Amino acid sequence: MGKFLISNNIRKLRFNHDEMTQQQLADKAGVTRQTIVALEQGKYSPSLELAFRIALVFNSPLEEVFFIENKEEFL
């Protein structure tokens, strides 16, 4: 079984939330701006706790923020 590729809609959600900056999201989620950059670029997968914190910032379900690419491969 391969490794899951976790993707996200963070950039789109930031834009749809009054064009929230990466720094504003980082401050609300309690991480650095560099962490948000790495998440948006797919270079970093968040911990479960961080994923929930980011979803809460956007008042969105976790599945709307993060999703698995090609999940059919794993079923």
N, C-alpha and C positions, 0 to 999 in steps of 0.2 A: 504494500500500500504506500502510495506517495504522500508527500507532505501537502497539507492544505494551503492554498493560496488565498489569503484573506484580503479582500478588497474593501473599499469604503466609498461613501458619498460625502465625506467631510467637506470637501471644497464646495460642492453644490449646496450643502446645507448651510455653510457659512454665508454663501452668497444670498441665499433665500432668507437668512435671518439678519436683515439690515446690513448686508455686506460686512459681517463680523470679520475682524482681522484674525490672523493666526495668533497674535499675541493675546487678544481678548479671549479667544477660546482657551488658550493655554492657561491664562489666569483663572478662568472659571473652572477648568478641569484640574488645576493644581499641578501642571507640568510645565516644562519649558517650551518656548516657541519651536525650538529645534525638534522636539518630540512630535509636535503637530506636523511640522514639515516632513519628517521621516514617515509618519503615518500616511499623510496624503500621497506621498511618492511611492508607497508600498514597500518601503525599505525596513519597516518595523511593524510587528504585530503587537497590538496592545495586550496587556494583562486583562483578565476578565473584569477586574475592578475598574480599570481605566476605561474600558469599552462601555461599561454601564454609566460611568460618570459623564462621558462625552454624550451618550444618548440622552441622559437627563438634562444636560445643558440645552440640547435641541428639543427637549420634550417630545422625543420620538422613540418608537420601539427600537430595540437593539438591531433587529433585522433590517431596519431602514437605514441605519448608519453603516453597519458592517455586514458583509456577505461573503460566501465562499464561491470562488471562481470554479467552474467546471465541476460542480458537486456531483454530477452524474457519474463521474469516474470513480467515486468513492461509495456508490450505492450498490 
